Amino acid sequence: MHKASTIREDGLYHSFCGLVSVGWLYQKIKDSFFLILGTHTCAHLLQNTLGVMIFARPRFAVSLLEEADLSSSQPDISAQIEEIKREHHPSVIFLLSSCTPEVMKVEFEGLAASVSTPEVPVLFVPASGLDYTFSQSEDSVLQALIPFCPPAPPEDKRVVFLGSVNDAIADDFSLEAARLGIPVAGFLPASHFTELPPIGPGTIIAPLQPYLHKTATQLRNERGCTVLSSLFPFGPDGTRRFWEDLAAQFGMKVDLSDREAAAWERIKRHTDLLRGKKIFFASDTLMELPLARFLKACGAEVVECSTPYINRRFHAAELAALEGVRLVEQANFHRQLRTIAETKPDLIISNIITTNPLVGQGVVAKWGTEYCFLPIHGWAGVNALVTSFTRALERHAKLDPLGSDPIWLTGMMPSSPGGVISLQS
């Protein structure tokens, strides 16, 4: 049982739309195409967020819905599907839902089935921003891939790493597993749809990302595999625990204390800067728990760690390591503003909606969304992880002094980009 207590406030999600997960998934699954059934708002979101230039040929698109299309529970997208096949030659097409068609009760599963073929499956992926936060739609994509993972016999005991990481980080995990003598079946997602790993009762699922509890649960229930319960491999502490616990699943006892100590020594300049700093996490990407645990291990004071959702089983090890930290599930942001004014944190990790207004008030804040894109996992990712925090502090320290304290120190904070809220009431 974990010792950290959590508070649930049932506040509104202040998270980026889950559709943006295609930004890293289409690059990871190289023979895929992501088709979003949405509106002009969805198209503008992806165009602006992912920086798609006019000359780019990304493997994702938005099938724009007009008013007339919403009168049917199954809009006709067959022409778009044929165009995608003709121009991009994908092995798999993911059909992602969005807010408007879900509200209008478009029947997505039937729509996907109507244009799917054995040669090029079209897989429905629920990803509406009404129900899914910035990172959770990756969970939906991986769930859609499970039926296409070949079955593995019980005697085939190998590890499958769960979660999308870039190729350099994936190579690092493969090399480390080989160094420790841990047999690897592959990654989910794989770099190609045709290379999905076999999964069966002997498979050890090792989650790399903290937002994939649905996929992990489905694999445990449907394939009978074992899901590793450990810290996520962020930072020297998490990476050591991850590999030692994974090795134990294969009957091996390894001691990586020297490896951990060497990693801490390499980033000592950064941990010296973080030690004693007050850090505040506003809920955003579901990556907050392991990030806060890493900062706690660096010697920082985590004033509050809020996150959109906590799964007590999937996050058990992280919760235990966060003993003494205030944990809030689905936080009320207006209450958080008052807490920020009272505690005066040195750094706030917030979402893309609220970070810029906070910075505009003189607060040191950074986007939490960037952690979904950064190579911060494992031994190879330690430096990128720690510098993501210290860079924000060092950048602020180099700015010319404004001649006054941040506005929130005088009792005012923005409640939205368009206004302020008094913190004296």
LOBAKE-790854 format. One record per residue (C-alpha): y, x, z; residue in one letter. Coordinates in steps of 0.5 Angstrom, whole numbers, plus 500, padded with zeros to 3 digits. Example, Ala and Ser with C-alpha at 12.3 -4.5 7.8 and 13.67 -1.06 7.14 Angstrom:
491525516a
498527514s
! end
This chain:
500500500m
507502498h
512503504k
518502500a
521495501s
525491495t
530486495i
530481489r
537478488e
535474481d
541476478g
543476470l
540481466y
545486464h
540490459s
541491452f
537487447c
529489446g
530489439l
533496439v
526499441s
525499434v
529505434g
524509437w
518505435l
519506427y
520513428q
513514432k
509509428i
510513421k
506508416d
509502420s
515497418f
519492423f
521486420l
526482425i
527474424l
534473426g
541472425t
547476423h
548478430t
541481430c
543485424a
550487426h
546490433l
541494429l
546497424q
551499429n
547501435t
542505431l
547508426g
544506420v
548509414m
548506407i
544511404f
539511410a
532508408r
529506415p
523502416r
526496419f
530490417a
532483419v
530477415s
537473416l
536466418l
541461415e
542454418e
537451413a
532455415d
532453422l
530446420s
523449419s
518451424s
515456419q
521459414p
518462408d
518470409i
513471403s
518474398a
521479404q
514481406i
512483398e
518487397e
517491404i
510492401k
512494394r
518499397e
515502403h
507501402h
506500410p
499500413s
502495418v
508490419i
511488425f
514481425l
519481431l
522474434s
529474436s
533469441c
535464436t
529462432p
525462439e
530457442v
529453435m
522453436k
520457430v
512458430e
512466430f
504467431e
503462425g
508465421l
505472422a
498469420a
501466414s
503472411v
498477414s
492480409t
486485411p
490490407e
496490411v
496486417p
503482419v
503482427l
507478431f
511481437v
515477442p
522481443a
527476444s
533478448g
532472452l
526474455d
525482454y
529488456t
531494452f
525497453s
520492454q
519490447s
515496446e
510493451d
509487446s
508492440v
503496444l
499489446q
499487438a
496494437l
490493442i
485489437p
486494432f
484500437c
476501435p
471500441p
469506445a
462506448p
462507456p
459514455e
465516451d
470519457k
477521454r
484520456v
489515452v
496517453f
500510453l
507510451g
511512445s
514519446v
516524440n
512529437d
514535441a
513532447i
506529445a
504536443d
506538449d
501533453f
495535448s
496542449l
496541457e
490537457a
486542453a
489548458r
486544464l
480542460g
481534460i
478531453p
483527449v
482521445a
489520443g
496516444f
497509444l
502508439p
499513435a
503517429s
499512424h
496505424f
490508421t
489513427e
489508433l
485511439p
478508441p
478505447i
472503452g
469502459p
469510459g
477511457t
482513462i
489510460i
494515462a
501511462p
507515460l
512510461q
514505467p
515499462y
508498459l
504494465h
502488460k
499493455t
495497461a
493490464t
490488458q
486494456l
483494463r
481487463n
479487456e
476493455r
474495462g
478502462c
481505468t
488505468v
491512472l
495510478s
500516479s
507518478l
510518471f
510525469p
518525470f
520532473g
516537476p
514533482d
512527477g
509532472t
504536477r
502529481r
500526474f
496532471w
493533478e
491525479d
489525471l
484531472a
481528478a
479522474q
474527470f
472530477g
476536477m
480539482k
486543480v
492545484d
499546480l
503547486s
505554483d
507551476r
511546480e
515551484a
516555477a
519549474a
524547480w
526555480e
528554472r
533548474i
535551481k
542551478r
542544476h
539542483t
544545487d
549541483l
545535485l
544536492r
547531496g
550527491k
550520491k
547517485i
547509484f
542506479f
544499476a
538495473s
537497465d
531500462t
525499467l
526507467m
530507474e
524508479l
521515476p
528517475l
531515482a
524519485r
526525481f
533525483l
531524491k
526530490a
532534487c
536533494g
540527491a
542521495e
540515491v
544510494v
541504491e
536503485c
536497482s
531495476t
530489472p
522488474y
518491479i
510491478n
507493485r
501495482r
503499476f
509502480h
505503487a
506511487a
513511485e
515506490l
511510495a
515516493a
522512494l
521510501e
527510505g
531508498v
534501497r
530498491l
533492488v
529487483e
534484478q
540485481a
546481482n
552486478f
558483482h
554484489r
553491486q
560492484l
562491492r
557496494t
559501489i
566500492a
564501499e
559507498t
563511493k
557514489p
558521485d
555518479l
553511476i
547510471i
549503468s
547499462n
551500455i
555493457i
558496463t
558503463t
564504459n
568499463p
566503469l
568510466v
575506464g
576505471q
575513473g
568512475v
563517473v
558513469a
553514464k
548510459w
541509462g
539507455t
539514453e
533515457y
529511452c
530516447f
531523450l
525528451p
524528458i
517527460h
512533462g
513540463w
517541457a
522535458g
524538465v
530541463n
532535458a
531531464l
535534469v
541536465t
542529463s
545528470f
548534471t
552534464r
555528466a
558531473l
560537470e
564534464r
568530469h
569536473a
572539467k
577533465l
584534467d
586530474p
589524473l
593524479g
590518483s
583516485d
578512481p
581505481i
575502485w
577506491l
583502492t
579496492g
578493484m
573494479m
572491473p
567485472s
567485465s
570489459p
576483459g
578483467g
577485474v
574483480i
577484487s
573487492l
577485498q
574478499s
! end
